[in-house]
Amino acid sequence: FISIERFTSLSEEGKLCSLSFWEDEASIKQWREFDMHRVAQEKGKAEIFADFRIRVAEVVRDYGMNTRQEGPE
């Protein structure tokens, strides 16, 4: 696990976006199978979220206004 960021939608009340960053897919699989995570998932499904979607993606580049060295030329 590297980090997590969570955002609230400005246009859709109650909508959240969570981004979690991992070293590799093996780390994701290990977390997915962790007992405490499974308990939290069930609680989320039963008590918190009416719906959710998971997308797994790879970061190709990551840069900001002051960190352009990774940006395209």
HTML snippet that shows the backbone in 3Dmol.js (N, CA, C, O; Angstrom):
<script src="https://3Dmol.org/build/3Dmol-min.js"></script>
<div id="view" style="width:600px;height:400px;position:relative"></div>
<script>
const pdb = `
ATOM      1  N   PHE A   1       0.843  -1.184   0.000  1.00  0.00           N
ATOM      2  CA  PHE A   1       0.000   0.000   0.000  1.00  0.00           C
ATOM      3  C   PHE A   1       0.881   1.238   0.000  1.00  0.00           C
ATOM      4  O   PHE A   1       1.852   1.321   0.752  1.00  0.00           O
ATOM      5  N   ILE A   2       0.538   2.193  -0.843  1.00  0.00           N
ATOM      6  CA  ILE A   2       1.304   3.438  -0.909  1.00  0.00           C
ATOM      7  C   ILE A   2       0.528   4.572  -0.244  1.00  0.00           C
ATOM      8  O   ILE A   2       1.018   5.194   0.698  1.00  0.00           O
ATOM      9  N   SER A   3      -0.696   4.842  -0.740  1.00  0.00           N
ATOM     10  CA  SER A   3      -1.480   5.943  -0.170  1.00  0.00           C
ATOM     11  C   SER A   3      -2.933   5.845  -0.616  1.00  0.00           C
ATOM     12  O   SER A   3      -3.284   5.055  -1.492  1.00  0.00           O
ATOM     13  N   ILE A   4      -3.775   6.679   0.016  1.00  0.00           N
ATOM     14  CA  ILE A   4      -5.183   6.786  -0.369  1.00  0.00           C
ATOM     15  C   ILE A   4      -5.580   8.256  -0.359  1.00  0.00           C
ATOM     16  O   ILE A   4      -5.123   9.031   0.481  1.00  0.00           O
ATOM     17  N   GLU A   5      -6.439   8.625  -1.304  1.00  0.00           N
ATOM     18  CA  GLU A   5      -7.006   9.973  -1.371  1.00  0.00           C
ATOM     19  C   GLU A   5      -8.511   9.817  -1.529  1.00  0.00           C
ATOM     20  O   GLU A   5      -8.968   8.911  -2.225  1.00  0.00           O
ATOM     21  N   ARG A   6      -9.280  10.683  -0.897  1.00  0.00           N
ATOM     22  CA  ARG A   6     -10.741  10.602  -0.993  1.00  0.00           C
ATOM     23  C   ARG A   6     -11.292  11.981  -1.329  1.00  0.00           C
ATOM     24  O   ARG A   6     -10.874  12.988  -0.758  1.00  0.00           O
ATOM     25  N   PHE A   7     -12.241  12.010  -2.271  1.00  0.00           N
ATOM     26  CA  PHE A   7     -12.831  13.255  -2.747  1.00  0.00           C
ATOM     27  C   PHE A   7     -14.347  13.171  -2.688  1.00  0.00           C
ATOM     28  O   PHE A   7     -14.923  12.098  -2.866  1.00  0.00           O
ATOM     29  N   THR A   8     -14.993  14.306  -2.439  1.00  0.00           N
ATOM     30  CA  THR A   8     -16.448  14.417  -2.449  1.00  0.00           C
ATOM     31  C   THR A   8     -16.858  15.198  -3.683  1.00  0.00           C
ATOM     32  O   THR A   8     -16.277  16.239  -3.988  1.00  0.00           O
ATOM     33  N   SER A   9     -17.855  14.700  -4.389  1.00  0.00           N
ATOM     34  CA  SER A   9     -18.343  15.362  -5.597  1.00  0.00           C
ATOM     35  C   SER A   9     -18.969  16.706  -5.260  1.00  0.00           C
ATOM     36  O   SER A   9     -19.701  16.829  -4.278  1.00  0.00           O
ATOM     37  N   LEU A  10     -18.684  17.702  -6.070  1.00  0.00           N
ATOM     38  CA  LEU A  10     -19.310  19.013  -5.918  1.00  0.00           C
ATOM     39  C   LEU A  10     -20.657  19.065  -6.624  1.00  0.00           C
ATOM     40  O   LEU A  10     -21.483  19.926  -6.320  1.00  0.00           O
ATOM     41  N   SER A  11     -20.886  18.154  -7.562  1.00  0.00           N
ATOM     42  CA  SER A  11     -22.115  18.202  -8.357  1.00  0.00           C
ATOM     43  C   SER A  11     -23.135  17.120  -7.994  1.00  0.00           C
ATOM     44  O   SER A  11     -24.316  17.261  -8.311  1.00  0.00           O
ATOM     45  N   GLU A  12     -22.697  16.040  -7.334  1.00  0.00           N
ATOM     46  CA  GLU A  12     -23.618  14.967  -6.957  1.00  0.00           C
ATOM     47  C   GLU A  12     -23.507  14.699  -5.457  1.00  0.00           C
ATOM     48  O   GLU A  12     -22.532  14.108  -4.994  1.00  0.00           O
ATOM     49  N   GLU A  13     -24.502  15.135  -4.714  1.00  0.00           N
ATOM     50  CA  GLU A  13     -24.488  14.991  -3.262  1.00  0.00           C
ATOM     51  C   GLU A  13     -24.324  13.527  -2.864  1.00  0.00           C
ATOM     52  O   GLU A  13     -24.991  12.645  -3.405  1.00  0.00           O
ATOM     53  N   GLY A  14     -23.436  13.287  -1.922  1.00  0.00           N
ATOM     54  CA  GLY A  14     -23.220  11.947  -1.404  1.00  0.00           C
ATOM     55  C   GLY A  14     -22.291  11.079  -2.235  1.00  0.00           C
ATOM     56  O   GLY A  14     -21.999   9.948  -1.846  1.00  0.00           O
ATOM     57  N   LYS A  15     -21.826  11.576  -3.361  1.00  0.00           N
ATOM     58  CA  LYS A  15     -20.941  10.789  -4.218  1.00  0.00           C
ATOM     59  C   LYS A  15     -19.494  10.995  -3.790  1.00  0.00           C
ATOM     60  O   LYS A  15     -19.041  12.126  -3.609  1.00  0.00           O
ATOM     61  N   LEU A  16     -18.773   9.885  -3.631  1.00  0.00           N
ATOM     62  CA  LEU A  16     -17.372   9.911  -3.221  1.00  0.00           C
ATOM     63  C   LEU A  16     -16.505   9.256  -4.281  1.00  0.00           C
ATOM     64  O   LEU A  16     -16.969   8.407  -5.044  1.00  0.00           O
ATOM     65  N   CYS A  17     -15.256   9.654  -4.321  1.00  0.00           N
ATOM     66  CA  CYS A  17     -14.262   8.995  -5.157  1.00  0.00           C
ATOM     67  C   CYS A  17     -13.048   8.738  -4.272  1.00  0.00           C
ATOM     68  O   CYS A  17     -12.473   9.669  -3.709  1.00  0.00           O
ATOM     69  N   SER A  18     -12.667   7.487  -4.154  1.00  0.00           N
ATOM     70  CA  SER A  18     -11.480   7.126  -3.385  1.00  0.00           C
ATOM     71  C   SER A  18     -10.443   6.554  -4.340  1.00  0.00           C
ATOM     72  O   SER A  18     -10.753   5.686  -5.156  1.00  0.00           O
ATOM     73  N   LEU A  19      -9.226   7.036  -4.235  1.00  0.00           N
ATOM     74  CA  LEU A  19      -8.126   6.522  -5.038  1.00  0.00           C
ATOM     75  C   LEU A  19      -7.118   5.889  -4.099  1.00  0.00           C
ATOM     76  O   LEU A  19      -6.602   6.553  -3.199  1.00  0.00           O
ATOM     77  N   SER A  20      -6.838   4.627  -4.298  1.00  0.00           N
ATOM     78  CA  SER A  20      -5.793   3.991  -3.497  1.00  0.00           C
ATOM     79  C   SER A  20      -4.674   3.554  -4.434  1.00  0.00           C
ATOM     80  O   SER A  20      -4.922   3.065  -5.536  1.00  0.00           O
ATOM     81  N   PHE A  21      -3.459   3.735  -3.982  1.00  0.00           N
ATOM     82  CA  PHE A  21      -2.281   3.445  -4.780  1.00  0.00           C
ATOM     83  C   PHE A  21      -1.506   2.305  -4.125  1.00  0.00           C
ATOM     84  O   PHE A  21      -1.270   2.313  -2.917  1.00  0.00           O
ATOM     85  N   TRP A  22      -1.116   1.329  -4.937  1.00  0.00           N
ATOM     86  CA  TRP A  22      -0.489   0.099  -4.461  1.00  0.00           C
ATOM     87  C   TRP A  22       0.807  -0.159  -5.213  1.00  0.00           C
ATOM     88  O   TRP A  22       0.986   0.308  -6.338  1.00  0.00           O
ATOM     89  N   GLU A  23       1.703  -0.901  -4.589  1.00  0.00           N
ATOM     90  CA  GLU A  23       2.978  -1.253  -5.219  1.00  0.00           C
ATOM     91  C   GLU A  23       2.768  -2.146  -6.438  1.00  0.00           C
ATOM     92  O   GLU A  23       3.405  -1.953  -7.473  1.00  0.00           O
ATOM     93  N   ASP A  24       1.865  -3.130  -6.310  1.00  0.00           N
ATOM     94  CA  ASP A  24       1.646  -4.093  -7.386  1.00  0.00           C
ATOM     95  C   ASP A  24       0.319  -4.820  -7.160  1.00  0.00           C
ATOM     96  O   ASP A  24      -0.330  -4.644  -6.129  1.00  0.00           O
ATOM     97  N   GLU A  25      -0.071  -5.636  -8.137  1.00  0.00           N
ATOM     98  CA  GLU A  25      -1.346  -6.349  -8.021  1.00  0.00           C
ATOM     99  C   GLU A  25      -1.346  -7.367  -6.890  1.00  0.00           C
ATOM    100  O   GLU A  25      -2.392  -7.632  -6.297  1.00  0.00           O
ATOM    101  N   ALA A  26      -0.195  -7.934  -6.587  1.00  0.00           N
ATOM    102  CA  ALA A  26      -0.114  -8.889  -5.479  1.00  0.00           C
ATOM    103  C   ALA A  26      -0.490  -8.211  -4.161  1.00  0.00           C
ATOM    104  O   ALA A  26      -1.144  -8.821  -3.315  1.00  0.00           O
ATOM    105  N   SER A  27      -0.082  -6.960  -3.984  1.00  0.00           N
ATOM    106  CA  SER A  27      -0.433  -6.204  -2.773  1.00  0.00           C
ATOM    107  C   SER A  27      -1.933  -5.948  -2.700  1.00  0.00           C
ATOM    108  O   SER A  27      -2.528  -6.021  -1.625  1.00  0.00           O
ATOM    109  N   ILE A  28      -2.544  -5.649  -3.847  1.00  0.00           N
ATOM    110  CA  ILE A  28      -3.995  -5.441  -3.893  1.00  0.00           C
ATOM    111  C   ILE A  28      -4.714  -6.725  -3.507  1.00  0.00           C
ATOM    112  O   ILE A  28      -5.656  -6.700  -2.715  1.00  0.00           O
ATOM    113  N   LYS A  29      -4.275  -7.838  -4.063  1.00  0.00           N
ATOM    114  CA  LYS A  29      -4.895  -9.139  -3.772  1.00  0.00           C
ATOM    115  C   LYS A  29      -4.781  -9.469  -2.284  1.00  0.00           C
ATOM    116  O   LYS A  29      -5.737  -9.947  -1.673  1.00  0.00           O
ATOM    117  N   GLN A  30      -3.620  -9.214  -1.712  1.00  0.00           N
ATOM    118  CA  GLN A  30      -3.413  -9.488  -0.287  1.00  0.00           C
ATOM    119  C   GLN A  30      -4.377  -8.654   0.561  1.00  0.00           C
ATOM    120  O   GLN A  30      -4.965  -9.178   1.507  1.00  0.00           O
ATOM    121  N   TRP A  31      -4.550  -7.376   0.244  1.00  0.00           N
ATOM    122  CA  TRP A  31      -5.477  -6.508   0.972  1.00  0.00           C
ATOM    123  C   TRP A  31      -6.911  -6.989   0.809  1.00  0.00           C
ATOM    124  O   TRP A  31      -7.671  -7.032   1.776  1.00  0.00           O
ATOM    125  N   ARG A  32      -7.284  -7.353  -0.428  1.00  0.00           N
ATOM    126  CA  ARG A  32      -8.645  -7.796  -0.715  1.00  0.00           C
ATOM    127  C   ARG A  32      -9.014  -9.017   0.133  1.00  0.00           C
ATOM    128  O   ARG A  32     -10.174  -9.184   0.512  1.00  0.00           O
ATOM    129  N   GLU A  33      -8.039  -9.858   0.428  1.00  0.00           N
ATOM    130  CA  GLU A  33      -8.291 -11.082   1.189  1.00  0.00           C
ATOM    131  C   GLU A  33      -8.102 -10.914   2.698  1.00  0.00           C
ATOM    132  O   GLU A  33      -8.328 -11.863   3.449  1.00  0.00           O
ATOM    133  N   PHE A  34      -7.695  -9.741   3.151  1.00  0.00           N
ATOM    134  CA  PHE A  34      -7.463  -9.460   4.569  1.00  0.00           C
ATOM    135  C   PHE A  34      -8.801  -9.454   5.307  1.00  0.00           C
ATOM    136  O   PHE A  34      -9.737  -8.781   4.876  1.00  0.00           O
ATOM    137  N   ASP A  35      -8.903 -10.193   6.412  1.00  0.00           N
ATOM    138  CA  ASP A  35     -10.174 -10.363   7.132  1.00  0.00           C
ATOM    139  C   ASP A  35     -10.822  -9.040   7.534  1.00  0.00           C
ATOM    140  O   ASP A  35     -12.026  -8.867   7.347  1.00  0.00           O
ATOM    141  N   MET A  36     -10.044  -8.102   8.085  1.00  0.00           N
ATOM    142  CA  MET A  36     -10.628  -6.819   8.507  1.00  0.00           C
ATOM    143  C   MET A  36     -11.200  -6.051   7.320  1.00  0.00           C
ATOM    144  O   MET A  36     -12.209  -5.358   7.453  1.00  0.00           O
ATOM    145  N   HIS A  37     -10.560  -6.173   6.164  1.00  0.00           N
ATOM    146  CA  HIS A  37     -11.067  -5.504   4.963  1.00  0.00           C
ATOM    147  C   HIS A  37     -12.396  -6.123   4.534  1.00  0.00           C
ATOM    148  O   HIS A  37     -13.319  -5.405   4.150  1.00  0.00           O
ATOM    149  N   ARG A  38     -12.495  -7.429   4.595  1.00  0.00           N
ATOM    150  CA  ARG A  38     -13.754  -8.105   4.229  1.00  0.00           C
ATOM    151  C   ARG A  38     -14.898  -7.689   5.158  1.00  0.00           C
ATOM    152  O   ARG A  38     -16.021  -7.483   4.699  1.00  0.00           O
ATOM    153  N   VAL A  39     -14.626  -7.567   6.445  1.00  0.00           N
ATOM    154  CA  VAL A  39     -15.643  -7.117   7.404  1.00  0.00           C
ATOM    155  C   VAL A  39     -16.078  -5.688   7.065  1.00  0.00           C
ATOM    156  O   VAL A  39     -17.270  -5.381   7.066  1.00  0.00           O
ATOM    157  N   ALA A  40     -15.108  -4.820   6.775  1.00  0.00           N
ATOM    158  CA  ALA A  40     -15.430  -3.433   6.413  1.00  0.00           C
ATOM    159  C   ALA A  40     -16.240  -3.374   5.124  1.00  0.00           C
ATOM    160  O   ALA A  40     -17.154  -2.558   5.009  1.00  0.00           O
ATOM    161  N   GLN A  41     -15.922  -4.222   4.162  1.00  0.00           N
ATOM    162  CA  GLN A  41     -16.686  -4.273   2.911  1.00  0.00           C
ATOM    163  C   GLN A  41     -18.142  -4.626   3.175  1.00  0.00           C
ATOM    164  O   GLN A  41     -19.047  -3.978   2.648  1.00  0.00           O
ATOM    165  N   GLU A  42     -18.366  -5.632   3.974  1.00  0.00           N
ATOM    166  CA  GLU A  42     -19.739  -6.058   4.269  1.00  0.00           C
ATOM    167  C   GLU A  42     -20.513  -4.958   4.990  1.00  0.00           C
ATOM    168  O   GLU A  42     -21.687  -4.727   4.701  1.00  0.00           O
ATOM    169  N   LYS A  43     -19.852  -4.279   5.929  1.00  0.00           N
ATOM    170  CA  LYS A  43     -20.509  -3.177   6.633  1.00  0.00           C
ATOM    171  C   LYS A  43     -20.846  -2.052   5.656  1.00  0.00           C
ATOM    172  O   LYS A  43     -21.936  -1.483   5.712  1.00  0.00           O
ATOM    173  N   GLY A  44     -19.919  -1.737   4.771  1.00  0.00           N
ATOM    174  CA  GLY A  44     -20.165  -0.703   3.770  1.00  0.00           C
ATOM    175  C   GLY A  44     -21.343  -1.041   2.881  1.00  0.00           C
ATOM    176  O   GLY A  44     -22.179  -0.181   2.604  1.00  0.00           O
ATOM    177  N   LYS A  45     -21.419  -2.280   2.431  1.00  0.00           N
ATOM    178  CA  LYS A  45     -22.532  -2.718   1.576  1.00  0.00           C
ATOM    179  C   LYS A  45     -23.860  -2.660   2.317  1.00  0.00           C
ATOM    180  O   LYS A  45     -24.879  -2.280   1.741  1.00  0.00           O
ATOM    181  N   ALA A  46     -23.851  -3.034   3.587  1.00  0.00           N
ATOM    182  CA  ALA A  46     -25.095  -3.124   4.362  1.00  0.00           C
ATOM    183  C   ALA A  46     -25.561  -1.777   4.918  1.00  0.00           C
ATOM    184  O   ALA A  46     -26.764  -1.538   5.025  1.00  0.00           O
ATOM    185  N   GLU A  47     -24.615  -0.892   5.274  1.00  0.00           N
ATOM    186  CA  GLU A  47     -24.985   0.296   6.037  1.00  0.00           C
ATOM    187  C   GLU A  47     -24.628   1.645   5.406  1.00  0.00           C
ATOM    188  O   GLU A  47     -25.203   2.666   5.783  1.00  0.00           O
ATOM    189  N   ILE A  48     -23.706   1.666   4.469  1.00  0.00           N
ATOM    190  CA  ILE A  48     -23.198   2.956   4.005  1.00  0.00           C
ATOM    191  C   ILE A  48     -23.526   3.234   2.540  1.00  0.00           C
ATOM    192  O   ILE A  48     -24.085   4.283   2.222  1.00  0.00           O
ATOM    193  N   PHE A  49     -23.192   2.324   1.662  1.00  0.00           N
ATOM    194  CA  PHE A  49     -23.303   2.574   0.225  1.00  0.00           C
ATOM    195  C   PHE A  49     -24.511   1.885  -0.388  1.00  0.00           C
ATOM    196  O   PHE A  49     -24.791   0.721  -0.102  1.00  0.00           O
ATOM    197  N   ALA A  50     -25.224   2.622  -1.240  1.00  0.00           N
ATOM    198  CA  ALA A  50     -26.314   2.030  -2.020  1.00  0.00           C
ATOM    199  C   ALA A  50     -25.744   1.368  -3.271  1.00  0.00           C
ATOM    200  O   ALA A  50     -26.349   0.450  -3.825  1.00  0.00           O
ATOM    201  N   ASP A  51     -24.581   1.835  -3.713  1.00  0.00           N
ATOM    202  CA  ASP A  51     -23.946   1.323  -4.919  1.00  0.00           C
ATOM    203  C   ASP A  51     -22.472   1.710  -4.885  1.00  0.00           C
ATOM    204  O   ASP A  51     -22.093   2.665  -4.206  1.00  0.00           O
ATOM    205  N   PHE A  52     -21.655   0.984  -5.602  1.00  0.00           N
ATOM    206  CA  PHE A  52     -20.253   1.365  -5.751  1.00  0.00           C
ATOM    207  C   PHE A  52     -19.694   0.749  -7.022  1.00  0.00           C
ATOM    208  O   PHE A  52     -20.281  -0.166  -7.601  1.00  0.00           O
ATOM    209  N   ARG A  53     -18.555   1.266  -7.441  1.00  0.00           N
ATOM    210  CA  ARG A  53     -17.868   0.761  -8.624  1.00  0.00           C
ATOM    211  C   ARG A  53     -16.378   0.767  -8.315  1.00  0.00           C
ATOM    212  O   ARG A  53     -15.867   1.696  -7.689  1.00  0.00           O
ATOM    213  N   ILE A  54     -15.689  -0.272  -8.755  1.00  0.00           N
ATOM    214  CA  ILE A  54     -14.241  -0.364  -8.572  1.00  0.00           C
ATOM    215  C   ILE A  54     -13.594  -0.416  -9.949  1.00  0.00           C
ATOM    216  O   ILE A  54     -14.005  -1.189 -10.815  1.00  0.00           O
ATOM    217  N   ARG A  55     -12.587   0.411 -10.137  1.00  0.00           N
ATOM    218  CA  ARG A  55     -11.799   0.389 -11.366  1.00  0.00           C
ATOM    219  C   ARG A  55     -10.344   0.177 -10.973  1.00  0.00           C
ATOM    220  O   ARG A  55      -9.843   0.826 -10.055  1.00  0.00           O
ATOM    221  N   VAL A  56      -9.680  -0.715 -11.653  1.00  0.00           N
ATOM    222  CA  VAL A  56      -8.261  -0.961 -11.417  1.00  0.00           C
ATOM    223  C   VAL A  56      -7.518  -0.431 -12.639  1.00  0.00           C
ATOM    224  O   VAL A  56      -7.803  -0.820 -13.771  1.00  0.00           O
ATOM    225  N   ALA A  57      -6.565   0.457 -12.393  1.00  0.00           N
ATOM    226  CA  ALA A  57      -5.843   1.099 -13.494  1.00  0.00           C
ATOM    227  C   ALA A  57      -4.376   1.261 -13.135  1.00  0.00           C
ATOM    228  O   ALA A  57      -3.986   1.115 -11.976  1.00  0.00           O
ATOM    229  N   GLU A  58      -3.579   1.561 -14.130  1.00  0.00           N
ATOM    230  CA  GLU A  58      -2.156   1.797 -13.935  1.00  0.00           C
ATOM    231  C   GLU A  58      -1.851   3.268 -14.217  1.00  0.00           C
ATOM    232  O   GLU A  58      -2.321   3.827 -15.208  1.00  0.00           O
ATOM    233  N   VAL A  59      -1.065   3.886 -13.343  1.00  0.00           N
ATOM    234  CA  VAL A  59      -0.651   5.279 -13.541  1.00  0.00           C
ATOM    235  C   VAL A  59       0.499   5.285 -14.550  1.00  0.00           C
ATOM    236  O   VAL A  59       1.540   4.670 -14.318  1.00  0.00           O
ATOM    237  N   VAL A  60       0.305   5.977 -15.658  1.00  0.00           N
ATOM    238  CA  VAL A  60       1.339   6.081 -16.684  1.00  0.00           C
ATOM    239  C   VAL A  60       2.273   7.246 -16.380  1.00  0.00           C
ATOM    240  O   VAL A  60       3.492   7.122 -16.499  1.00  0.00           O
ATOM    241  N   ARG A  61       1.701   8.369 -15.989  1.00  0.00           N
ATOM    242  CA  ARG A  61       2.457   9.554 -15.592  1.00  0.00           C
ATOM    243  C   ARG A  61       1.760  10.190 -14.408  1.00  0.00           C
ATOM    244  O   ARG A  61       0.545  10.067 -14.250  1.00  0.00           O
ATOM    245  N   ASP A  62       2.535  10.874 -13.573  1.00  0.00           N
ATOM    246  CA  ASP A  62       1.974  11.589 -12.429  1.00  0.00           C
ATOM    247  C   ASP A  62       2.803  12.852 -12.227  1.00  0.00           C
ATOM    248  O   ASP A  62       3.960  12.785 -11.811  1.00  0.00           O
ATOM    249  N   TYR A  63       2.209  13.998 -12.524  1.00  0.00           N
ATOM    250  CA  TYR A  63       2.939  15.249 -12.376  1.00  0.00           C
ATOM    251  C   TYR A  63       1.971  16.374 -12.077  1.00  0.00           C
ATOM    252  O   TYR A  63       0.771  16.256 -12.324  1.00  0.00           O
ATOM    253  N   GLY A  64       2.496  17.464 -11.544  1.00  0.00           N
ATOM    254  CA  GLY A  64       1.687  18.623 -11.211  1.00  0.00           C
ATOM    255  C   GLY A  64       2.282  19.882 -11.811  1.00  0.00           C
ATOM    256  O   GLY A  64       3.230  19.829 -12.594  1.00  0.00           O
ATOM    257  N   MET A  65       1.716  21.002 -11.436  1.00  0.00           N
ATOM    258  CA  MET A  65       2.126  22.291 -11.977  1.00  0.00           C
ATOM    259  C   MET A  65       3.620  22.553 -11.755  1.00  0.00           C
ATOM    260  O   MET A  65       4.295  23.108 -12.621  1.00  0.00           O
ATOM    261  N   ASN A  66       4.124  22.148 -10.590  1.00  0.00           N
ATOM    262  CA  ASN A  66       5.519  22.428 -10.247  1.00  0.00           C
ATOM    263  C   ASN A  66       6.424  21.210 -10.365  1.00  0.00           C
ATOM    264  O   ASN A  66       7.587  21.266  -9.966  1.00  0.00           O
ATOM    265  N   THR A  67       5.910  20.114 -10.904  1.00  0.00           N
ATOM    266  CA  THR A  67       6.703  18.889 -11.049  1.00  0.00           C
ATOM    267  C   THR A  67       6.556  18.366 -12.470  1.00  0.00           C
ATOM    268  O   THR A  67       6.062  17.258 -12.681  1.00  0.00           O
ATOM    269  N   ARG A  68       6.980  19.152 -13.435  1.00  0.00           N
ATOM    270  CA  ARG A  68       6.778  18.823 -14.848  1.00  0.00           C
ATOM    271  C   ARG A  68       7.800  17.833 -15.406  1.00  0.00           C
ATOM    272  O   ARG A  68       7.674  17.443 -16.567  1.00  0.00           O
ATOM    273  N   GLN A  69       8.796  17.410 -14.643  1.00  0.00           N
ATOM    274  CA  GLN A  69       9.813  16.519 -15.198  1.00  0.00           C
ATOM    275  C   GLN A  69       9.217  15.208 -15.716  1.00  0.00           C
ATOM    276  O   GLN A  69       9.796  14.587 -16.607  1.00  0.00           O
ATOM    277  N   GLU A  70       8.079  14.777 -15.182  1.00  0.00           N
ATOM    278  CA  GLU A  70       7.437  13.557 -15.664  1.00  0.00           C
ATOM    279  C   GLU A  70       6.407  13.837 -16.751  1.00  0.00           C
ATOM    280  O   GLU A  70       5.858  12.905 -17.338  1.00  0.00           O
ATOM    281  N   GLY A  71       6.143  15.106 -17.022  1.00  0.00           N
ATOM    282  CA  GLY A  71       5.144  15.473 -18.022  1.00  0.00           C
ATOM    283  C   GLY A  71       5.636  15.217 -19.436  1.00  0.00           C
ATOM    284  O   GLY A  71       6.838  15.080 -19.664  1.00  0.00           O
ATOM    285  N   PRO A  72       4.708  15.151 -20.387  1.00  0.00           N
ATOM    286  CA  PRO A  72       5.115  14.959 -21.780  1.00  0.00           C
ATOM    287  C   PRO A  72       5.870  16.183 -22.283  1.00  0.00           C
ATOM    288  O   PRO A  72       5.641  17.303 -21.826  1.00  0.00           O
ATOM    289  N   GLU A  73       6.755  15.955 -23.210  1.00  0.00           N
ATOM    290  CA  GLU A  73       7.563  17.064 -23.755  1.00  0.00           C
ATOM    291  C   GLU A  73       6.788  17.859 -24.769  1.00  0.00           C
ATOM    292  O   GLU A  73       7.311  18.824 -25.327  1.00  0.00           O
TER     293      GLU A  73
END
`;
const viewer = $3Dmol.createViewer("view");
viewer.addModel(pdb, "pdb");
viewer.setStyle({}, {cartoon: {color: "spectrum"}});
viewer.zoomTo();
viewer.render();
</script>
